[in-house]
Amino acid sequence: MGRMGRIIISVIVILGLLALGLKGCSTTLRKAVFAKAMPGSYFAEYSRIHPSLYQVSGQVYAFEKEFARSMILRTPDGIAVFDTFDTAHMISLKQTLEQEWPQESVRWIVLSHNHLDHIRGSDVYPKAEVIGHKDINQLVADWPNVNSDIASVTREISDDQTLTFGDVTVEALYMPFSHSSTIYGFHIPSDNVVFAPDMMFVDAVPPFGFPDFYYPGYIRALDRLIAVNAEHYIPSHMDRGTRADLIAFRDMTVEFQGVVEDEYLKIDPEDFIQGIGMGDAIKSAYDRLHPKYGHLHGFDAMFVPKFGRHFGGTYLGY
Ligand SMILES: [Zn+2]
């Protein structure tokens, strides 16, 4: 962010503090500040990623468009698509595959976890077998107003699994208590590739404090993917990256938690109950983290929700 950007943020924060300090008739001002605080441009940044199918290694490909990236396996028995994201993504993916490989069909859809932003558009291939954790169908059914364009899982799996797609073997690595209760990472040993859905963000802070996240288990999940030590890693969102990027993301997450925990422990429990100390904690955490991580996409935009998530998570043990 440039100097002007920081000035704008500062003005917004000052206005916000004024708004929160005002009573009664400040509603209009307060709403205006809240509206400005919604970081819409966080996602718009990735409109620069145009639809593209590319080979990662051997039979493993990826299809990326804007914020999302699917993994594709190309086998003699058909194509497997890992994560579908939304209908626009899948229509673009389908057109691309039909152009590139007109004689081949998509036979399998694999859903990495139940989050709707990863599985919308999965009904674009109605004949495909849909593979995912055994709890996904129930979790999707819980959201009747927003679960459109989603195919039901037809092959339910649990725990670690070895899956076979044509001549390609995939190790499905179950990551309990990390990010949702249904999430898998995927390792393709023959081509030395790991697909890391929601477990790898390259030069970026995850959106909105990463709501569905159990910190200790999430770090265990990242460490498990790092330990695979594959040559190629595919993130499901934002920019492409390498194992070094995954390690950097892991280290940033650990340092963020460490700083917030340290600031949390400085607050006297009596003060905490009175609501005293959190303001100082967020200011101090920002000063400690910004020099090293301020350049990451979304650092300022997502700092407040991320601080809140780590701070609240430390209080709860979550
Ligand atoms: Zn997710």
Residues whose N, C-alpha, C, O or C-beta is under 5 A from the ligand:
A	BS01	ZN	H115 D198
